[in-house]
Amino acid sequence: MTRDEGAAPRSAIQRIGDKAGRSWPSIEAAARLSTETRARLAALLREQIPCDTSVVVFGSLARGEYTTGSDLDWTLLIDGQADEGHFSQVQAITRILKEAKFHEPGPTGVFGNVAFSHPILHQIGGQEDTNKNTTQRILLLLESLAIGQPDAHERVLRLVLSRYVEDDRGLRYGSKREILPMFLLNDIVRYWRTVAVDFVYKQRERSSGWALRNAKLRMSRKLIFVSGLLTCFGFELFCKDRTTLTDDGERLSTPALVRFLRERIRVTPLESLAEVLLRPSISAETARTLFDSYDAFLALLSNEEERGRLKQLPLDDQLGSDPTFKRVRDIAREFQGGLDRLFFKEDDELRKLLQTYGVF
C-alpha cells in the first residue's frame, strides 16, 4: 500500500492551495477552532435537545470560520407543535452558553431564540415573509449546522428545498437548456439585497460596531451570496450527467433535484468557492487573490486589538483615515477584484450563467 492509500481525500481548499502555491494559516486555524468548538457545544448541550427540535448554529461557526472573538449565532429549530417547554429550553441553552462564556448573538432577535419550521417553509414570498423569516431560511440553507440531534434540521432543509423545486414550474417543465432553480436563486438574490439595505438601516439605528459590520458585509456576507449563486449554478457546473436527475431520461425528478441541492449546501462557502476555482479556465492568480484576501480578513478578525478597534470606531468623517479600517477596505477591494475576474473575465460558462440568470 502506498503512503496515500486509505488517506482522507484532500479538500477543495487544499487542492486550490496546490494550484495557487499557497497555504492559508488563518483559514486553517479558523477551521480547526470551528471543529473544536462544535464538539464542545455538542457536549454542553447533549441533554438539552428534545426529539422534535435541533439546536442549529449559523455564522462563522457553521461556515468553519470561527475565531476567538466570534459571536455564537444559534437557534432552537422546532419542527412540530409549539410547546410551552420550548421557551424553557431556550432559557436553559442561553444560560449554559453564557456560563461557558460564548459571545452572545446580536440584538436583532434572529438568533438566540426559537424558529418554527412552518413560516420558514410556507411563507416564501408572502405578506408574512419578513426580513427575519427570509434571513432564517436562506442562512438555514447556506450556512447552518445542527449540534447534536440533527433530525429536525435535516427534515426542514429537505422540505424547504422541495418547496423551491416543486413550485418552480420553469425548472421542472420549462424549455430552457440550462437547469437553474430560479425560485431559489431569486430568493437568494433578494436576501443579499436585503442584507445590503439592512446594513444602512442599522448604521442609522445603532452606529456602534458599524466598521465591523461593514467588513463582514464586504467579505463574509458577500461570500455567502457567492456560495448561493454557485449552489444554483451547480447543476450546470457540477452535474453534466443529466440522466441522474430524471425519472425516465426526459422528465426532471423532484427527489433527484432536491438530493443534488442538499449535497451542494453541505459544502461550506469557502469550499464551494475553492471547487469552482479548480476549473481549468480559472487562473492561479485569481485563486491566490481570493484566498489570500480572505485569509487576511480572518487574520484581522482573529486579532483581538484590531477586531476591538473595528467595533469601537465611530461613524464620522475621520473613519476613512483609520489604518485598521483602511486595511479592511484594501482587503475587500482585493477580494472583489478576484470575484470580478472569476465571474466576468476568465470562465465563459460562469459569465454566461451570471449574465443570463443573475442579472435579469
QUIWOWO-V887732 format. One record per run of one state. SS is the DSSP state (h for helix, s for strand, l for the rest). FROM is the first residue (numbers start at 1). TO is the last residue. If there is no record, write none. Layout:
# QUIWOWO-V887732
ss-><SS;SS>
from-><FROM;FROM>
to-><TO;TO>
This chain:
# QUIWOWO-V887732
ss-><l;h;l;h;l;s;l;h;l;s;l;s;l;h;l;s;l;s;h;l;h;l;s;l;h;l;h;l;h;l;h;l;h;l;h;s;l;s;l;h;l;h;l;h;l;h;l;h;l;h;l;h;l>
from-><1;12;21;25;45;53;58;59;64;71;72;74;79;84;100;103;104;113;117;123;131;143;145;148;151;167;169;174;182;206;210;233;234;239;242;246;247;252;253;254;266;269;278;284;303;304;313;319;322;323;346;348;360>
to-><11;20;24;44;52;57;58;63;70;71;73;78;83;99;102;103;112;116;122;130;142;144;147;150;166;168;173;181;205;209;232;233;238;241;245;246;251;252;253;265;268;277;283;302;303;312;318;321;322;345;347;359;360>
